Amino acid sequence: MKLLLVFLLTLSSFCLNAQNLDGFWGVRFGASIDSAKIIIKKKTTVTPKLNSDKDILSYENVTFGGRTADVVKLYFYKNQLYGGTVFYIPEKDPEILSLYRNIKNEVAEKYWEPQIDVESYKSPYSKDDGFELSAIKGGYATIGAIWYFPNSFSNEINHTGTIMISVEPKIWIELAYRGGQAYEDFKKELQKNKQSDY
């Protein structure tokens, strides 16, 4: 049964759509900070903030996906874009699930249905019990979806990029994009740093 599930997930990711994830917000993965600023300047007049480590561009109150995002962050490793995250805060807390579902459906319309799609609640809460907001705020809910983008039509299970969306306990939605060689290099560096502690 497990083997069949892995096969179906692999088949769906490779056969339903061979589209690659090659960037974020119109900026290709691997682009420099200066290149990203030029490309995004065509989308918004908002001036980005650069964090103290000079590896994150942050834009506040900009349009992303046709709606106002509270923050959009672009992440760089050695001056190469490897990802971005969009943060949406609903106008009213109870709107968070409908906002999440709308954004998830819009991403699915552009690409395909997510390979992982979860909405689960821990006791004493359950789905559709009317207390979903309390469950989210209390950390009793896991709500999110993941899209994996195929690397090639090879027999290996690998991917060039990932889109993840989740509902967070502080009542916001994170829509994250990761991919490209810079992301692979960044993950290796993180792993190396973790192992150095042992």
DRENDO-1510 file (C-alpha; in Angstrom, 1 decimal, always signed):
<recs>
REC; n; res; u; v; w
REC; 1; MET; +0.0; +0.0; +0.0 .
REC; 2; LYS; +2.8; +2.4; +0.9 .
REC; 3; LEU; +4.6; +1.7; -2.4 .
REC; 4; LEU; +1.4; +2.4; -4.3 .
REC; 5; LEU; +0.9; +5.7; -2.5 .
REC; 6; VAL; +4.5; +6.8; -3.3 .
REC; 7; PHE; +4.1; +5.7; -6.9 .
REC; 8; LEU; +0.8; +7.7; -7.2 .
REC; 9; LEU; +2.2; +10.8; -5.6 .
REC; 10; THR; +5.3; +10.6; -7.9 .
REC; 11; LEU; +3.2; +9.9; -11.0 .
REC; 12; SER; +0.8; +12.8; -10.2 .
REC; 13; SER; +3.7; +15.3; -9.7 .
REC; 14; PHE; +5.4; +14.2; -12.9 .
REC; 15; CYS; +2.5; +13.6; -15.2 .
REC; 16; LEU; -0.1; +16.1; -14.3 .
REC; 17; ASN; +2.1; +19.0; -15.0 .
REC; 18; ALA; +5.8; +19.1; -15.9 .
REC; 19; GLN; +5.9; +22.8; -15.1 .
REC; 20; ASN; +8.9; +23.9; -13.1 .
REC; 21; LEU; +9.0; +26.5; -10.3 .
REC; 22; ASP; +11.7; +28.9; -11.5 .
REC; 23; GLY; +11.2; +31.9; -9.4 .
REC; 24; PHE; +9.1; +34.1; -7.1 .
REC; 25; TRP; +7.1; +37.3; -7.8 .
REC; 26; GLY; +8.6; +37.5; -11.3 .
REC; 27; VAL; +12.2; +37.1; -10.1 .
REC; 28; ARG; +14.1; +34.0; -11.2 .
REC; 29; PHE; +15.8; +31.9; -8.5 .
REC; 30; GLY; +19.5; +32.8; -8.5 .
REC; 31; ALA; +18.9; +36.5; -9.3 .
REC; 32; SER; +20.9; +39.0; -7.3 .
REC; 33; ILE; +19.4; +41.5; -4.8 .
REC; 34; ASP; +19.9; +44.4; -7.2 .
REC; 35; SER; +18.2; +42.5; -10.1 .
REC; 36; ALA; +15.3; +41.7; -7.8 .
REC; 37; LYS; +14.9; +45.3; -6.8 .
REC; 38; ILE; +14.7; +46.4; -10.4 .
REC; 39; ILE; +12.2; +43.7; -11.4 .
REC; 40; ILE; +9.9; +44.4; -8.4 .
REC; 41; LYS; +10.1; +48.2; -8.8 .
REC; 42; LYS; +7.9; +47.6; -11.9 .
REC; 43; LYS; +5.3; +46.0; -9.7 .
REC; 44; THR; +5.2; +48.4; -6.8 .
REC; 45; THR; +6.5; +51.8; -5.7 .
REC; 46; VAL; +7.1; +50.5; -2.2 .
REC; 47; THR; +10.7; +50.8; -1.1 .
REC; 48; PRO; +12.1; +47.5; +0.3 .
REC; 49; LYS; +13.7; +47.2; +3.7 .
REC; 50; LEU; +16.9; +45.2; +3.8 .
REC; 51; ASN; +17.5; +43.3; +7.0 .
REC; 52; SER; +20.7; +43.7; +9.0 .
REC; 53; ASP; +22.2; +40.5; +7.5 .
REC; 54; LYS; +21.6; +42.0; +4.0 .
REC; 55; ASP; +20.0; +38.7; +2.8 .
REC; 56; ILE; +16.3; +39.5; +3.0 .
REC; 57; LEU; +14.3; +42.1; +1.1 .
REC; 58; SER; +11.1; +43.0; +2.8 .
REC; 59; TYR; +8.1; +44.8; +1.2 .
REC; 60; GLU; +5.2; +45.9; +3.3 .
REC; 61; ASN; +1.6; +46.5; +2.2 .
REC; 62; VAL; +2.0; +45.4; -1.4 .
REC; 63; THR; -0.2; +43.6; -3.9 .
REC; 64; PHE; +0.5; +39.9; -4.4 .
REC; 65; GLY; -1.9; +37.6; -6.1 .
REC; 66; GLY; -4.5; +40.3; -6.5 .
REC; 67; ARG; -4.9; +41.1; -2.8 .
REC; 68; THR; -2.9; +43.2; -0.3 .
REC; 69; ALA; -0.2; +41.3; +1.4 .
REC; 70; ASP; +1.0; +42.6; +4.8 .
REC; 71; VAL; +4.6; +41.6; +4.1 .
REC; 72; VAL; +6.4; +40.0; +1.2 .
REC; 73; LYS; +10.0; +38.8; +1.9 .
REC; 74; LEU; +12.6; +37.6; -0.6 .
REC; 75; TYR; +15.4; +35.5; +0.7 .
REC; 76; PHE; +18.9; +35.4; -0.7 .
REC; 77; TYR; +21.9; +33.2; -0.1 .
REC; 78; LYS; +25.3; +34.5; -1.2 .
REC; 79; ASN; +23.4; +37.2; -3.2 .
REC; 80; GLN; +21.2; +34.7; -5.0 .
REC; 81; LEU; +17.4; +34.5; -4.6 .
REC; 82; TYR; +16.3; +31.1; -3.2 .
REC; 83; GLY; +12.8; +31.9; -2.0 .
REC; 84; GLY; +10.1; +34.2; -0.8 .
REC; 85; THR; +7.3; +34.3; +1.7 .
REC; 86; VAL; +4.0; +36.2; +1.5 .
REC; 87; PHE; +2.2; +37.0; +4.8 .
REC; 88; TYR; -1.5; +37.7; +4.7 .
REC; 89; ILE; -3.4; +38.9; +7.8 .
REC; 90; PRO; -7.2; +38.7; +7.5 .
REC; 91; GLU; -9.2; +41.9; +8.2 .
REC; 92; LYS; -11.2; +39.9; +10.8 .
REC; 93; ASP; -9.8; +36.8; +12.6 .
REC; 94; PRO; -12.8; +34.6; +11.7 .
REC; 95; GLU; -12.1; +35.2; +8.0 .
REC; 96; ILE; -8.8; +33.3; +8.1 .
REC; 97; LEU; -10.0; +29.9; +6.9 .
REC; 98; SER; -12.0; +31.3; +3.9 .
REC; 99; LEU; -8.9; +33.5; +3.0 .
REC; 100; TYR; -6.7; +30.4; +3.3 .
REC; 101; ARG; -9.0; +28.3; +1.1 .
REC; 102; ASN; -9.3; +31.0; -1.5 .
REC; 103; ILE; -5.5; +31.5; -1.8 .
REC; 104; LYS; -4.9; +27.7; -1.9 .
REC; 105; ASN; -7.5; +27.3; -4.6 .
REC; 106; GLU; -6.0; +30.1; -6.7 .
REC; 107; VAL; -2.5; +28.4; -6.5 .
REC; 108; ALA; -4.1; +25.1; -7.4 .
REC; 109; GLU; -5.8; +26.7; -10.4 .
REC; 110; LYS; -2.4; +27.9; -11.7 .
REC; 111; TYR; -0.5; +24.7; -11.1 .
REC; 112; TRP; -2.4; +21.6; -9.9 .
REC; 113; GLU; -3.9; +20.2; -6.7 .
REC; 114; PRO; -1.3; +20.1; -3.8 .
REC; 115; GLN; +0.4; +16.8; -3.2 .
REC; 116; ILE; -0.1; +17.3; +0.6 .
REC; 117; ASP; -3.3; +19.0; +1.8 .
REC; 118; VAL; -4.0; +18.9; +5.6 .
REC; 119; GLU; -6.7; +20.3; +7.9 .
REC; 120; SER; -6.6; +18.5; +11.1 .
REC; 121; TYR; -7.5; +19.3; +14.7 .
REC; 122; LYS; -6.4; +17.9; +18.1 .
REC; 123; SER; -8.8; +17.1; +20.9 .
REC; 124; PRO; -10.9; +18.8; +22.2 .
REC; 125; TYR; -11.4; +20.4; +18.8 .
REC; 126; SER; -12.6; +18.9; +15.5 .
REC; 127; LYS; -13.2; +20.1; +11.9 .
REC; 128; ASP; -16.5; +22.0; +11.5 .
REC; 129; ASP; -17.2; +22.1; +15.2 .
REC; 130; GLY; -17.6; +25.9; +15.1 .
REC; 131; PHE; -14.4; +26.4; +17.3 .
REC; 132; GLU; -11.8; +26.3; +14.5 .
REC; 133; LEU; -10.5; +29.8; +15.3 .
REC; 134; SER; -9.9; +28.8; +19.0 .
REC; 135; ALA; -8.1; +25.7; +17.8 .
REC; 136; ILE; -5.9; +27.7; +15.5 .
REC; 137; LYS; -5.1; +30.3; +18.2 .
REC; 138; GLY; -4.4; +27.6; +20.7 .
REC; 139; GLY; -2.1; +25.6; +18.4 .
REC; 140; TYR; -4.5; +22.7; +18.2 .
REC; 141; ALA; -4.9; +22.9; +14.4 .
REC; 142; THR; -2.6; +21.9; +11.5 .
REC; 143; ILE; -3.8; +23.5; +8.3 .
REC; 144; GLY; -1.6; +23.6; +5.2 .
REC; 145; ALA; -0.8; +22.4; +1.7 .
REC; 146; ILE; +2.4; +21.7; -0.2 .
REC; 147; TRP; +3.1; +21.6; -4.0 .
REC; 148; TYR; +6.2; +19.8; -5.2 .
REC; 149; PHE; +7.6; +20.7; -8.6 .
REC; 150; PRO; +9.2; +18.0; -10.6 .
REC; 151; ASN; +12.9; +18.2; -11.5 .
REC; 152; SER; +12.7; +15.9; -14.5 .
REC; 153; PHE; +11.0; +12.8; -15.8 .
REC; 154; SER; +13.6; +10.6; -14.2 .
REC; 155; ASN; +13.0; +7.7; -11.9 .
REC; 156; GLU; +14.3; +9.8; -8.9 .
REC; 157; ILE; +11.9; +11.4; -6.5 .
REC; 158; ASN; +13.2; +14.9; -6.5 .
REC; 159; HIS; +12.0; +18.4; -7.2 .
REC; 160; THR; +13.1; +21.8; -8.3 .
REC; 161; GLY; +10.9; +23.8; -6.0 .
REC; 162; THR; +8.2; +23.9; -3.4 .
REC; 163; ILE; +5.2; +26.1; -2.7 .
REC; 164; MET; +3.8; +25.8; +0.9 .
REC; 165; ILE; +0.8; +27.5; +2.4 .
REC; 166; SER; -0.2; +27.4; +6.1 .
REC; 167; VAL; -2.4; +29.0; +8.7 .
REC; 168; GLU; -0.4; +30.1; +11.7 .
REC; 169; PRO; -1.6; +30.4; +15.4 .
REC; 170; LYS; -1.0; +34.2; +15.4 .
REC; 171; ILE; -3.8; +34.4; +12.8 .
REC; 172; TRP; -1.9; +34.9; +9.6 .
REC; 173; ILE; -1.3; +32.9; +6.4 .
REC; 174; GLU; +2.1; +32.2; +5.1 .
REC; 175; LEU; +2.6; +31.4; +1.4 .
REC; 176; ALA; +6.2; +30.3; +0.8 .
REC; 177; TYR; +8.1; +29.6; -2.4 .
REC; 178; ARG; +11.5; +27.9; -2.4 .
REC; 179; GLY; +13.7; +26.6; -5.2 .
REC; 180; GLY; +16.8; +26.8; -7.4 .
REC; 181; GLN; +20.4; +25.9; -6.8 .
REC; 182; ALA; +20.8; +28.7; -4.2 .
REC; 183; TYR; +18.2; +26.9; -2.1 .
REC; 184; GLU; +20.0; +23.6; -2.3 .
REC; 185; ASP; +23.2; +25.3; -1.3 .
REC; 186; PHE; +21.5; +27.1; +1.6 .
REC; 187; LYS; +20.0; +23.8; +2.9 .
REC; 188; LYS; +23.5; +22.2; +2.8 .
REC; 189; GLU; +25.0; +25.1; +4.7 .
REC; 190; LEU; +22.3; +24.9; +7.4 .
REC; 191; GLN; +22.8; +21.1; +7.7 .
REC; 192; LYS; +26.6; +21.6; +8.0 .
REC; 193; ASN; +26.1; +24.2; +10.7 .
REC; 194; LYS; +23.8; +21.9; +12.7 .
REC; 195; GLN; +26.2; +19.0; +12.5 .
REC; 196; SER; +29.1; +21.1; +13.7 .
REC; 197; ASP; +27.4; +21.4; +17.1 .
REC; 198; TYR; +27.7; +17.6; +17.6 .
</recs>
